[in-house]
């Protein structure tokens, strides 16, 4: 029988491969719609309160390298719009899936990820700082379902 730590290690190792295989056959339209719905549901209170208005008319590109997911986010009328593309946004944030998950889970400070070159930022650094500061204020326990929070808590601090 595996320990909880052993199971978490396996999840960390296999999650990118499983997600890549799951996303690959889905048409971009369905990927974009699903991602847009999930992000808007997760951040609905922040959107209503105008906390993402700094993104209005600007584009934040996210590249999740190991699963081959590239998308851009823009804010319009208190909604985030997702576009799947390889085009660079006003700012581009790039890293592997587990790096993003440890960032979202608050396991490691974003500056540590940038300085260790596990997360990169290119383009409008002021916009990137706004995104970083917004992410720093998020309380994942308040916006994510409990099972996801529990999984994020079990992830190692260094991907």
Z-matrix of the N, CA and C atoms (Angstrom, degrees):
N
C 1 1.456
C 2 1.520 1 108.98
N 3 1.321 2 116.56 1 134.99
C 4 1.459 3 121.16 2 -177.55
C 5 1.518 4 110.74 3 -83.57
N 6 1.310 5 113.53 4 149.83
C 7 1.452 6 118.51 5 175.48
C 8 1.520 7 108.87 6 -79.85
N 9 1.316 8 115.36 7 165.81
C 10 1.451 9 120.24 8 177.95
C 11 1.526 10 110.42 9 -59.77
N 12 1.321 11 117.50 10 -39.14
C 13 1.461 12 121.77 11 179.17
C 14 1.526 13 110.22 12 -64.05
N 15 1.327 14 117.24 13 -39.89
C 16 1.462 15 121.29 14 178.12
C 17 1.515 16 112.07 15 -63.98
N 18 1.323 17 116.51 16 -39.58
C 19 1.460 18 121.26 17 178.22
C 20 1.529 19 109.59 18 -66.09
N 21 1.318 20 117.23 19 -44.05
C 22 1.458 21 120.98 20 178.89
C 23 1.525 22 110.46 21 -61.06
N 24 1.318 23 117.50 22 -40.79
C 25 1.459 24 121.49 23 177.79
C 26 1.520 25 110.71 24 -60.88
N 27 1.308 26 117.18 25 -42.30
C 28 1.471 27 121.16 26 178.42
C 29 1.528 28 111.13 27 -64.98
N 30 1.326 29 117.03 28 -40.53
C 31 1.462 30 120.65 29 177.99
C 32 1.531 31 109.65 30 -60.93
N 33 1.323 32 116.81 31 -45.21
C 34 1.459 33 121.66 32 179.25
C 35 1.521 34 110.65 33 -60.46
N 36 1.323 35 117.29 34 -40.37
C 37 1.461 36 121.32 35 -178.18
C 38 1.525 37 112.13 36 -72.45
N 39 1.311 38 117.98 37 -39.93
C 40 1.459 39 121.33 38 -171.47
C 41 1.521 40 115.11 39 -96.77
N 42 1.320 41 118.67 40 -19.30
C 43 1.469 42 120.80 41 -176.17
C 44 1.531 43 113.26 42 -56.57
N 45 1.332 44 119.63 43 -48.51
C 46 1.475 45 118.03 44 -179.87
C 47 1.529 46 112.90 45 -59.54
N 48 1.322 47 117.72 46 -41.09
C 49 1.468 48 120.87 47 179.98
C 50 1.520 49 110.57 48 -65.84
N 51 1.321 50 116.69 49 -44.25
C 52 1.460 51 121.04 50 -179.39
C 53 1.530 52 111.10 51 -63.46
N 54 1.322 53 116.89 52 -43.99
C 55 1.463 54 120.47 53 -179.84
C 56 1.522 55 110.70 54 -66.08
N 57 1.336 56 117.28 55 -43.00
C 58 1.463 57 120.72 56 179.28
C 59 1.528 58 110.76 57 -59.35
N 60 1.330 59 117.54 58 -45.06
C 61 1.466 60 122.03 59 179.94
C 62 1.528 61 110.72 60 -66.45
N 63 1.321 62 117.24 61 -34.56
C 64 1.459 63 121.54 62 -179.71
C 65 1.531 64 111.32 63 -72.65
N 66 1.336 65 117.16 64 -40.58
C 67 1.460 66 120.76 65 -177.65
C 68 1.518 67 113.29 66 -76.13
N 69 1.324 68 117.28 67 -34.25
C 70 1.463 69 121.81 68 -171.95
C 71 1.527 70 113.94 69 -51.87
N 72 1.326 71 120.17 70 -48.42
C 73 1.470 72 118.46 71 -176.65
C 74 1.532 73 114.34 72 -76.26
N 75 1.319 74 117.78 73 -13.71
C 76 1.469 75 119.98 74 -178.55
C 77 1.531 76 110.48 75 -75.48
N 78 1.325 77 117.19 76 132.48
C 79 1.465 78 119.53 77 175.11
C 80 1.534 79 110.34 78 -60.42
N 81 1.335 80 116.26 79 149.26
C 82 1.466 81 121.65 80 -178.18
C 83 1.526 82 112.36 81 -54.38
N 84 1.330 83 117.20 82 -35.98
C 85 1.459 84 120.47 83 -179.87
C 86 1.529 85 110.85 84 -57.43
N 87 1.332 86 117.22 85 -46.28
C 88 1.464 87 120.90 86 -178.75
C 89 1.532 88 111.62 87 -70.20
N 90 1.325 89 116.34 88 -37.69
C 91 1.462 90 119.44 89 176.31
C 92 1.526 91 110.24 90 -61.38
N 93 1.346 92 116.32 91 -47.01
C 94 1.464 93 120.71 92 -178.22
C 95 1.525 94 111.48 93 -64.35
N 96 1.338 95 116.37 94 -44.12
C 97 1.479 96 120.03 95 -179.98
C 98 1.526 97 111.40 96 -63.33
N 99 1.311 98 116.82 97 -44.45
C 100 1.464 99 120.68 98 179.62
C 101 1.518 100 112.44 99 -64.22
N 102 1.329 101 115.93 100 -44.01
C 103 1.458 102 120.76 101 179.13
C 104 1.528 103 110.85 102 -65.13
N 105 1.337 104 115.92 103 -44.01
C 106 1.463 105 120.55 104 179.49
C 107 1.527 106 110.91 105 -61.60
N 108 1.335 107 117.16 106 -44.92
C 109 1.458 108 120.60 107 179.57
C 110 1.532 109 110.74 108 -61.67
N 111 1.336 110 116.46 109 -47.44
C 112 1.468 111 120.83 110 -177.48
C 113 1.532 112 111.57 111 -62.46
N 114 1.320 113 116.96 112 -44.07
C 115 1.466 114 120.18 113 -179.11
C 116 1.528 115 110.42 114 -66.72
N 117 1.327 116 116.97 115 -43.72
C 118 1.468 117 119.47 116 -179.86
C 119 1.523 118 112.22 117 -66.08
N 120 1.318 119 117.77 118 -37.06
C 121 1.467 120 120.60 119 176.50
C 122 1.526 121 111.01 120 -65.97
N 123 1.318 122 115.53 121 -42.60
C 124 1.463 123 120.66 122 -178.18
C 125 1.526 124 111.39 123 -66.05
N 126 1.311 125 116.70 124 -39.35
C 127 1.472 126 120.95 125 -173.97
C 128 1.527 127 113.44 126 -105.15
N 129 1.334 128 117.59 127 18.08
C 130 1.467 129 120.54 128 -173.50
C 131 1.528 130 113.51 129 -57.35
N 132 1.312 131 118.84 130 -40.21
C 133 1.471 132 120.12 131 179.74
C 134 1.521 133 111.21 132 -68.04
N 135 1.319 134 116.82 133 -41.74
C 136 1.470 135 120.69 134 178.09
C 137 1.519 136 110.67 135 -63.83
N 138 1.319 137 116.90 136 -38.94
C 139 1.464 138 120.91 137 178.36
C 140 1.523 139 110.91 138 -65.46
N 141 1.333 140 117.02 139 -45.04
C 142 1.477 141 121.56 140 179.28
C 143 1.524 142 111.83 141 -60.57
N 144 1.334 143 115.49 142 -36.24
C 145 1.461 144 120.14 143 -177.89
C 146 1.528 145 112.72 144 -84.73
N 147 1.332 146 117.28 145 1.58
C 148 1.461 147 121.26 146 177.07
C 149 1.518 148 114.79 147 76.20
N 150 1.323 149 117.06 148 16.22
C 151 1.463 150 120.20 149 -177.38
C 152 1.530 151 113.18 150 -69.43
N 153 1.331 152 116.56 151 -14.71
C 154 1.467 153 119.98 152 178.62
C 155 1.525 154 111.99 153 -109.95
N 156 1.308 155 117.19 154 16.18
C 157 1.467 156 120.35 155 -179.49
C 158 1.527 157 111.68 156 -64.08
N 159 1.320 158 118.50 157 -21.20
C 160 1.464 159 121.21 158 177.02
C 161 1.531 160 111.57 159 -62.14
N 162 1.340 161 117.11 160 -16.48
C 163 1.464 162 121.38 161 179.78
C 164 1.529 163 112.49 162 -91.84
N 165 1.326 164 118.81 163 -5.05
C 166 1.451 165 121.35 164 -177.03
C 167 1.528 166 110.16 165 -59.22
N 168 1.330 167 115.45 166 123.01
C 169 1.458 168 121.10 167 -179.75
C 170 1.511 169 114.43 168 75.93
N 171 1.314 170 116.90 169 7.15
C 172 1.465 171 121.54 170 -179.94
C 173 1.519 172 108.83 171 -124.94
N 174 1.299 173 115.08 172 159.17
C 175 1.459 174 120.56 173 -174.08
C 176 1.534 175 110.52 174 -123.20
N 177 1.331 176 114.92 175 130.29
C 178 1.464 177 121.95 176 175.28
C 179 1.524 178 107.28 177 -112.12
N 180 1.319 179 116.25 178 116.21
C 181 1.467 180 120.90 179 178.18
C 182 1.518 181 109.25 180 -94.25
N 183 1.322 182 114.90 181 139.34
C 184 1.462 183 121.91 182 177.51
C 185 1.521 184 107.13 183 -122.89
N 186 1.326 185 115.57 184 127.11
C 187 1.459 186 120.73 185 177.13
C 188 1.522 187 108.31 186 -118.82
N 189 1.331 188 115.29 187 112.68
C 190 1.458 189 121.20 188 176.34
C 191 1.529 190 104.74 189 -98.78
N 192 1.321 191 114.94 190 94.59
C 193 1.455 192 122.97 191 -165.63
C 194 1.523 193 113.37 192 -60.03
N 195 1.328 194 117.81 193 -50.54
C 196 1.462 195 119.85 194 -171.49
C 197 1.525 196 114.51 195 -71.36
N 198 1.333 197 117.75 196 -15.70
C 199 1.465 198 118.71 197 175.47
C 200 1.533 199 111.58 198 -109.87
N 201 1.325 200 116.58 199 1.29
C 202 1.459 201 120.46 200 176.82
C 203 1.512 202 114.29 201 67.66
N 204 1.322 203 117.54 202 31.69
C 205 1.462 204 121.56 203 -179.99
C 206 1.517 205 109.43 204 -104.47
N 207 1.325 206 116.07 205 119.04
C 208 1.461 207 122.63 206 177.44
C 209 1.515 208 108.08 207 -124.81
N 210 1.321 209 116.19 208 125.24
C 211 1.454 210 119.07 209 178.31
C 212 1.522 211 110.26 210 -148.99
N 213 1.327 212 114.37 211 159.48
C 214 1.464 213 120.96 212 177.59
C 215 1.517 214 108.87 213 -121.12
N 216 1.314 215 114.97 214 146.87
C 217 1.459 216 122.62 215 178.47
C 218 1.520 217 109.32 216 -119.33
N 219 1.322 218 116.33 217 135.78
C 220 1.454 219 122.10 218 169.92
C 221 1.520 220 107.74 219 -133.84
N 222 1.315 221 116.62 220 151.35
C 223 1.462 222 121.23 221 179.67
C 224 1.514 223 108.72 222 -104.33
N 225 1.313 224 116.07 223 131.84
C 226 1.462 225 121.01 224 177.19
C 227 1.526 226 107.76 225 -149.02
N 228 1.321 227 115.76 226 125.12
C 229 1.466 228 121.86 227 178.29
C 230 1.528 229 112.35 228 53.28
N 231 1.311 230 116.71 229 46.85
C 232 1.463 231 124.04 230 178.71
C 233 1.523 232 112.72 231 59.05
N 234 1.312 233 116.56 232 32.25
C 235 1.468 234 123.25 233 173.88
C 236 1.514 235 107.82 234 -135.70
N 237 1.324 236 115.93 235 146.33
C 238 1.459 237 120.21 236 173.49
C 239 1.515 238 108.10 237 -95.68
N 240 1.314 239 115.64 238 132.55
C 241 1.456 240 122.54 239 177.59
C 242 1.519 241 108.13 240 -105.29
N 243 1.321 242 116.05 241 134.22
C 244 1.460 243 122.30 242 -179.01
C 245 1.517 244 109.43 243 -107.89
N 246 1.315 245 114.66 244 135.30
C 247 1.457 246 121.49 245 174.51
C 248 1.525 247 106.94 246 -129.75
N 249 1.334 248 116.26 247 124.79
C 250 1.456 249 120.06 248 176.84
C 251 1.523 250 108.51 249 -87.18
N 252 1.327 251 115.89 250 117.65
C 253 1.460 252 119.80 251 178.16
C 254 1.518 253 109.32 252 -167.64
N 255 1.321 254 114.18 253 165.07
C 256 1.464 255 120.73 254 176.04
C 257 1.525 256 111.51 255 -93.21
N 258 1.327 257 117.37 256 1.37
C 259 1.458 258 120.71 257 -178.19
C 260 1.525 259 110.40 258 -70.25
N 261 1.324 260 114.60 259 144.77
C 262 1.454 261 120.78 260 178.45
C 263 1.530 262 109.31 261 -76.33
N 264 1.321 263 116.44 262 139.83
C 265 1.451 264 121.53 263 174.43
C 266 1.515 265 109.35 264 -91.26
N 267 1.327 266 115.31 265 -168.74
C 268 1.463 267 119.58 266 175.81
C 269 1.528 268 109.80 267 -61.45
N 270 1.314 269 115.33 268 -33.54
C 271 1.460 270 121.59 269 173.23
C 272 1.526 271 106.98 270 -139.57
N 273 1.316 272 116.43 271 143.37
C 274 1.456 273 121.97 272 179.11
C 275 1.513 274 109.26 273 -123.03
N 276 1.325 275 115.19 274 128.60
C 277 1.465 276 121.78 275 176.85
C 278 1.522 277 106.17 276 -112.22
N 279 1.317 278 115.96 277 128.92
C 280 1.463 279 120.86 278 -171.67
C 281 1.527 280 110.42 279 -133.51
N 282 1.355 281 115.55 280 134.82
C 283 1.459 282 120.77 281 177.67
C 284 1.520 283 110.23 282 -176.76
N 285 1.313 284 116.29 283 178.43
C 286 1.459 285 121.97 284 176.76
C 287 1.529 286 110.11 285 -85.10
N 288 1.324 287 115.82 286 162.09
C 289 1.461 288 122.10 287 -177.43
C 290 1.528 289 112.27 288 -53.76
N 291 1.326 290 117.73 289 -49.66
C 292 1.471 291 120.04 290 -176.25
C 293 1.525 292 111.61 291 -65.91
N 294 1.320 293 117.60 292 -28.90
C 295 1.464 294 120.65 293 175.66
C 296 1.528 295 109.23 294 -64.85
N 297 1.333 296 116.74 295 -45.90
C 298 1.466 297 120.19 296 178.16
C 299 1.528 298 111.24 297 -64.21
N 300 1.332 299 116.89 298 -39.58
C 301 1.470 300 119.58 299 -179.49
C 302 1.528 301 111.63 300 -66.69
N 303 1.340 302 117.93 301 -40.08
C 304 1.465 303 119.43 302 177.44
C 305 1.525 304 110.61 303 -67.90
N 306 1.330 305 116.56 304 -31.73
C 307 1.463 306 120.82 305 176.62
C 308 1.524 307 109.97 306 -67.15
N 309 1.330 308 116.66 307 -49.97
C 310 1.467 309 121.37 308 179.54
C 311 1.525 310 111.00 309 -62.04
N 312 1.320 311 116.51 310 -38.98
C 313 1.461 312 121.33 311 -178.86
C 314 1.512 313 114.22 312 -76.28
N 315 1.336 314 116.75 313 -3.44
C 316 1.460 315 120.31 314 179.13
C 317 1.514 316 113.76 315 70.81
N 318 1.336 317 116.60 316 19.64
C 319 1.458 318 120.74 317 -178.72
C 320 1.523 319 112.66 318 -74.60
N 321 1.324 320 116.01 319 -25.19
C 322 1.456 321 120.60 320 -177.40
C 323 1.532 322 108.77 321 -146.80
N 324 1.303 323 115.44 322 146.94
C 325 1.449 324 122.34 323 179.86
C 326 1.532 325 109.69 324 -70.85
N 327 1.334 326 118.20 325 137.88
C 328 1.466 327 119.86 326 -179.83
C 329 1.526 328 113.05 327 -56.86
N 330 1.336 329 117.21 328 -37.11
C 331 1.465 330 119.61 329 179.93
C 332 1.524 331 111.11 330 -60.96
N 333 1.317 332 117.09 331 -37.98
C 334 1.466 333 121.10 332 177.67
C 335 1.522 334 110.23 333 -61.51
N 336 1.324 335 116.93 334 -42.13
C 337 1.465 336 120.76 335 179.03
C 338 1.521 337 111.52 336 -65.62
N 339 1.334 338 117.18 337 -38.35
C 340 1.460 339 120.30 338 178.93
C 341 1.530 340 110.88 339 -68.78
N 342 1.335 341 116.48 340 -46.47
C 343 1.460 342 119.22 341 -176.99
C 344 1.525 343 112.43 342 -69.18
N 345 1.323 344 117.36 343 -27.17
C 346 1.467 345 120.10 344 176.74
C 347 1.532 346 111.24 345 -87.21
N 348 1.323 347 116.71 346 2.10
C 349 1.471 348 124.31 347 177.33
C 350 1.525 349 114.09 348 64.09
N 351 1.315 350 116.47 349 23.51
C 352 1.464 351 119.63 350 174.36
C 353 1.523 352 111.13 351 -87.35
N 354 1.325 353 115.71 352 -16.49
C 355 1.452 354 122.74 353 176.33
C 356 1.523 355 105.94 354 -133.35
N 357 1.332 356 116.70 355 132.12
C 358 1.464 357 118.44 356 179.78
C 359 1.519 358 109.94 357 -121.04
N 360 1.311 359 114.74 358 153.51
C 361 1.449 360 122.84 359 -178.75
C 362 1.520 361 107.47 360 -133.46
N 363 1.327 362 116.10 361 126.08
C 364 1.461 363 121.24 362 178.32
C 365 1.514 364 109.22 363 -131.03
N 366 1.319 365 115.95 364 145.37
C 367 1.458 366 120.09 365 176.84
C 368 1.509 367 111.47 366 106.89
N 369 1.307 368 116.08 367 -141.15
C 370 1.458 369 124.30 368 -175.39
C 371 1.535 370 109.68 369 -70.69
N 372 1.330 371 115.75 370 98.74
C 373 1.472 372 119.55 371 -176.01
C 374 1.534 373 111.69 372 -67.57
N 375 1.327 374 117.87 373 -27.93
C 376 1.466 375 119.65 374 177.50
C 377 1.531 376 110.24 375 -64.57
N 378 1.331 377 116.43 376 -44.49
C 379 1.460 378 120.54 377 176.32
C 380 1.527 379 110.11 378 -63.43
N 381 1.328 380 116.65 379 -41.57
C 382 1.459 381 121.18 380 177.14
C 383 1.521 382 111.87 381 -58.97
N 384 1.333 383 116.56 382 -39.61
C 385 1.469 384 120.75 383 177.77
C 386 1.524 385 111.15 384 -66.12
N 387 1.338 386 117.13 385 -38.84
C 388 1.469 387 120.00 386 176.22
C 389 1.531 388 110.43 387 -60.81
N 390 1.338 389 115.94 388 -43.75
C 391 1.465 390 120.19 389 179.01
C 392 1.527 391 109.80 390 -62.37
N 393 1.328 392 116.71 391 -47.29
C 394 1.473 393 121.54 392 179.72
C 395 1.535 394 110.56 393 -58.55
N 396 1.323 395 117.03 394 -46.68
C 397 1.463 396 120.61 395 -179.17
C 398 1.526 397 111.20 396 -64.39
N 399 1.334 398 116.79 397 -38.22
C 400 1.461 399 119.90 398 176.56
C 401 1.523 400 110.38 399 -62.49
N 402 1.335 401 117.01 400 -46.85
C 403 1.471 402 120.85 401 -179.91
C 404 1.522 403 111.60 402 -62.32
N 405 1.347 404 116.23 403 -35.23
C 406 1.470 405 120.15 404 178.64
C 407 1.526 406 112.26 405 -64.08
N 408 1.331 407 117.32 406 -27.68
C 409 1.469 408 120.10 407 -177.23
C 410 1.526 409 113.26 408 -87.15
N 411 1.334 410 116.61 409 -12.99
C 412 1.464 411 119.47 410 -177.81
C 413 1.529 412 111.52 411 -68.76
N 414 1.298 413 115.33 412 137.57
C 415 1.458 414 121.41 413 173.13
C 416 1.517 415 106.93 414 -107.16
N 417 1.329 416 116.29 415 102.56
C 418 1.462 417 119.91 416 -171.97
C 419 1.521 418 112.51 417 -60.58
N 420 1.333 419 116.80 418 -29.31
C 421 1.463 420 119.55 419 179.82
C 422 1.521 421 111.19 420 -63.41
N 423 1.330 422 116.91 421 -26.99
C 424 1.460 423 120.88 422 -177.70
C 425 1.528 424 112.77 423 -88.03
N 426 1.336 425 117.58 424 -19.45
C 427 1.469 426 118.12 425 -173.84
C 428 1.529 427 114.61 426 -114.63
N 429 1.327 428 117.40 427 -16.72
C 430 1.466 429 120.44 428 -178.63
C 431 1.518 430 111.14 429 -111.95
N 432 1.322 431 117.27 430 149.50
C 433 1.472 432 119.97 431 175.79
C 434 1.535 433 110.85 432 -60.56
N 435 1.309 434 116.54 433 146.11
C 436 1.465 435 122.77 434 -176.33
C 437 1.536 436 113.45 435 -52.49
N 438 1.334 437 121.23 436 -43.28
C 439 1.467 438 119.42 437 179.99
C 440 1.544 439 112.98 438 -60.78
N 441 1.329 440 116.63 439 -35.17
C 442 1.466 441 119.47 440 178.53
C 443 1.522 442 109.93 441 -70.78
N 444 1.322 443 116.67 442 -40.80
C 445 1.465 444 120.48 443 177.34
C 446 1.524 445 110.15 444 -60.44
N 447 1.323 446 117.10 445 -43.47
C 448 1.462 447 120.69 446 179.16
C 449 1.528 448 111.43 447 -61.80
N 450 1.325 449 116.94 448 -40.65
C 451 1.465 450 120.22 449 177.97
C 452 1.526 451 110.68 450 -64.76
N 453 1.333 452 117.02 451 -44.16
C 454 1.464 453 120.28 452 178.78
C 455 1.525 454 111.89 453 -62.39
N 456 1.335 455 116.45 454 -35.40
C 457 1.467 456 120.56 455 178.68
C 458 1.516 457 111.69 456 -65.08
N 459 1.329 458 117.32 457 -28.17
C 460 1.467 459 121.26 458 -177.60
C 461 1.517 460 113.29 459 -85.19
N 462 1.328 461 116.95 460 -11.25
C 463 1.461 462 119.34 461 -179.83
C 464 1.523 463 110.68 462 -67.71
N 465 1.306 464 117.17 463 147.09
C 466 1.467 465 119.35 464 176.31
C 467 1.525 466 109.88 465 -68.32
N 468 1.328 467 116.48 466 154.84
C 469 1.459 468 121.35 467 -178.86
C 470 1.525 469 112.93 468 -70.85
N 471 1.300 470 116.89 469 -24.14
C 472 1.464 471 120.02 470 178.79
C 473 1.514 472 109.68 471 -119.94
N 474 1.320 473 115.31 472 114.80
C 475 1.480 474 118.94 473 -178.93
C 476 1.516 475 111.98 474 -71.47
